[in-house]
């Protein structure tokens, strides 16, 4: 959406540092009147394009709002909160991931790779407890005891390549 607003040269009306329009006075020069008219038109165009991109339900919710900056801020807040929820959910799934005997090892490794890929796509930041070194050993607790006894291979996760490999 921001790309379209930038192409239309109206994205500046969403800038939080943009000063509000001053009151109309009789002493305003033609230049000031033209600048005011352009900004009002740009706000209208920006608001229209934002509303046009919304679903019917969201459109009905934001139709009464006259300022595109308010609409943009509300939508940004809503979707940033959803992203944070998705980040937490995927991180929790990663830490709760365990290997079991009922599925093949390759299928489970594939599931783990998908989780890691989704975390990378969401750009979940590394924290001290989360994949902080270049090579992280998958803890033994994730493997059932029968598979540990049957296999001497250790699975390692290489953060730089993003894949799993055996030693």
C-alpha positions in Angstrom: 0.0 0.0 0.0 2.8 2.4 0.9 4.3 1.8 -2.6 1.1 3.0 -4.2 0.8 6.0 -2.0 4.5 6.8 -2.7 3.9 6.5 -6.5 1.0 8.8 -6.2 3.2 11.2 -4.2 0.7 11.4 -1.3 2.5 9.3 1.3 3.8 12.5 3.0 0.4 13.1 4.6 1.0 10.0 6.7 4.2 11.4 8.2 3.7 11.8 12.0 6.0 14.8 12.0 3.9 16.7 9.4 2.5 19.9 11.0 -1.3 20.3 11.0 -2.9 22.7 8.6 -3.1 26.2 10.0 -6.4 28.1 10.2 -7.6 29.9 7.1 -7.2 33.7 7.3 -8.0 36.5 4.9 -4.3 37.5 4.7 -3.2 34.1 3.2 -1.2 34.5 0.1 -2.1 32.7 -3.1 0.9 30.4 -2.5 -0.4 29.4 1.0 -3.9 28.8 -0.4 -2.5 26.6 -3.2 -0.4 24.6 -0.7 -3.4 24.1 1.5 -5.6 23.0 -1.4 -2.9 20.6 -2.6 -2.6 19.1 0.9 -6.3 18.7 1.3 -6.6 17.0 -2.1 -3.7 14.7 -1.2 -5.3 13.8 2.1 -8.5 13.0 0.3 -6.7 10.8 -2.3 -4.6 9.1 0.3 -7.7 8.3 2.5 -9.6 7.1 -0.6 -6.9 4.7 -1.6 -6.4 3.3 1.9 -10.2 2.8 2.3 -10.3 1.2 -1.2 -7.8 -1.4 -0.2 -9.7 -2.5 2.9 -12.2 -5.3 3.2 -15.9 -4.4 3.5 -15.9 -4.9 7.3 -12.8 -2.7 7.8 -14.1 -0.2 5.3 -17.3 0.2 7.3 -15.3 0.7 10.5 -13.0 3.4 9.1 -15.4 5.3 6.8 -16.3 7.8 9.5 -12.6 8.7 10.0 -11.7 11.8 8.0 -8.0 11.8 8.5 -5.8 9.3 6.6 -3.2 9.5 9.3 -5.6 8.1 11.9 -6.7 5.2 9.7 -3.1 4.4 8.9 -2.0 4.4 12.5 -4.9 2.3 13.6 -4.3 -0.3 10.9 -0.5 -0.3 11.6 -1.2 -0.9 15.3 -3.6 -3.7 14.6 -1.3 -5.6 12.2 1.8 -5.1 14.3 0.0 -6.7 17.2 -1.0 -9.6 15.0 2.6 -10.1 13.9 3.8 -10.1 17.4 1.2 -12.8 18.3 2.4 -14.9 15.3 6.0 -14.5 16.4 5.2 -15.6 19.9 3.2 -18.6 18.6 5.9 -19.8 16.3 8.6 -19.4 18.9 6.5 -21.4 21.4 6.0 -24.1 18.7 9.8 -24.2 18.1 10.6 -24.6 21.8 7.9 -27.2 22.3 8.9 -29.3 19.3 9.8 -32.8 20.2 10.7 -35.9 18.1 8.5 -39.0 18.5 8.6 -42.6 17.3 5.2 -42.5 15.6 6.5 -40.4 12.6 9.5 -40.8 10.4 12.6 -38.8 11.4 12.8 -37.1 8.0 9.2 -35.9 8.3 9.9 -34.5 11.7 13.1 -32.8 10.5 11.1 -31.3 7.7 8.5 -30.0 10.2 11.4 -28.4 12.2 12.9 -26.9 9.1 9.5 -25.3 8.2 9.3 -23.8 11.7 12.8 -22.4 11.4 12.0 -21.0 7.9 8.8 -19.3 9.2 10.8 -17.8 12.1 13.4 -16.5 9.6 10.6 -15.1 7.3 9.1 -13.2 10.2 12.6 -12.0 11.2 12.2 -13.2 14.8 15.2 -11.7 16.5 17.8 -13.9 18.2 17.8 -13.8 21.9 20.4 -15.4 24.3 18.2 -18.5 24.6 17.2 -18.8 21.0 19.7 -20.0 18.4 22.4 -17.6 19.5 25.5 -19.4 18.3 26.4 -20.3 14.8 25.7 -24.0 15.4 23.1 -25.1 17.9 22.7 -28.6 19.1 19.1 -29.8 19.2 18.7 -31.0 22.8 18.6 -34.7 23.6 15.3 -34.2 25.3 13.6 -33.7 22.0 14.4 -37.2 21.0 12.6 -40.2 22.5 14.9 -42.6 24.3 14.5 -45.4 21.8 15.7 -43.2 18.9 18.7 -42.1 20.9 19.7 -45.6 21.7 19.2 -46.7 18.0 21.1 -43.8 16.5 24.5 -42.3 17.3 24.0 -39.4 14.9 23.6 -35.9 16.3 21.4 -33.5 14.5 22.7 -30.0 14.4 21.2 -26.8 13.2 23.5 -24.6 11.2 22.1 -21.0 11.5 24.1 -19.7 8.6 22.8 -22.1 6.1 19.4 -22.5 7.7 19.4 -26.3 7.3 19.8 -29.5 9.4 22.6 -31.9 8.9 24.1 -35.0 10.5 27.6 -35.5 11.9 
